Amino acid sequence: MMHTRKIPSSGEQLPVIGCGTYRGFDVGKADHEPLHDVLDALFSAGGSVVDSSPMYGKAEAVAGAVIASASMRAKAFIATKVWTRGREAGIAQMHESLRLLQTDRIDLMQIHNLVDWRTHLATLRQWKEAGRIRYLGITHYTQSAFADLEAVMRAEPLDFVQLNYSAMDRAAERRLLPLAAERGIAVLVNYPLASGSAPRSVRGRPLPGWAAEIDCASWSQLLLKFVVSHPAVTCAIPGTGNPAHMRDNAGAGAGRMPDETMRARIVAALEG
C-alpha cells in the first residue's frame, strides 16, 4: 500500500504520490479514455492527489469529467489554483474551477506562481472558513522565485506550499524544505522528475542492482523515492497522461524508502 504523510495543519494523512495534469490532461474529448486509466491507476495504488490549474488549458474540465464519469470523487484529493489578478476576477475564476471540476468543494486551492497573492490569500481564508475549500497554499515552479516563496512562508500561516524539487534540482533542500517543516506547512513537489530531464539523463543505462534494496523497478521509481523520502515532502505530483507511466510512478509510493546514505547514492548515480 502507498505510504502517506501527515498534513501538519490538520493531521490528515495524504498519499505520497499524486498526478499533475499539466499537458497530459489538456486534451480533447476523444482522448479522455486513457485518462480514466491514469486516474484508475493512481487510485488503485492508494494515491489521491490530482493537481490542476486554469493555466493548464482544458485540464480542469477534463479532470473533472473523468473523475465524475467514473464516480471517483470520493477517492480524489482535488487541488487547483487561482491564476489571475484582482479580487473579483479571482473569485470568478475559482467559481469556474468548481464548475469545471464538477465539485462543490476544492480540497486545496493554491495561488499559482504567487500572482497577486495578497489579494487572493484574503479570499482563500474566507472560502476556507465558509467550507468552499479545505486547505490553502501558494505555488511556484522555479528556483528564481524561492526568495519570494520563503518570504510568504515566513509571514503567513499556510497549509501547503508547492515547489520544484528533484534529485537533479536540490535547491529547495537549503532553505524552503527546512522552513516548511519548521512552519508546519505541507509540501507538494512539482517537477519531481525535473520535467523529464532526470529520467532522460539515464536513458539506456541499466538500473543499479542496489535499487532493489528499496523496492525500485525503474529509474523513475528510484528518482521519485528520492523526492518523497525527504522528511519535509508530503506528496510528489509528476504529471502524466500515460497510464503505464502512472502505474510506474505510483509504485514509488510503496515499499522500502531510501535513508540518507541511499539518497546520496541516488544523486551520485544520476550525476555519474
Protein Blocks (a to p, Z undefined) as FASTA:
>chain_A
ZZddddfknopacdfbdcdfehjlmccfklmmmmmmmmmmmmmnopabdcddfklojmmm
mmmmmmmmnopmmmpccddddddehjklmmmmmmmmmmmnopabdfbdcdehhiaklmmm
mmmmmmmmnopambdcdddfbfklmmmmmmmmmmpccfbdcddddfklmklmmmmmmmmm
mnopacddehklgnolmmmmmgoiacdfklmmnopabfklmmmmmmmmpmkbmbdcdddf
bfklmmmmmmmmgcjdddfklmmmmmmmmmZZ
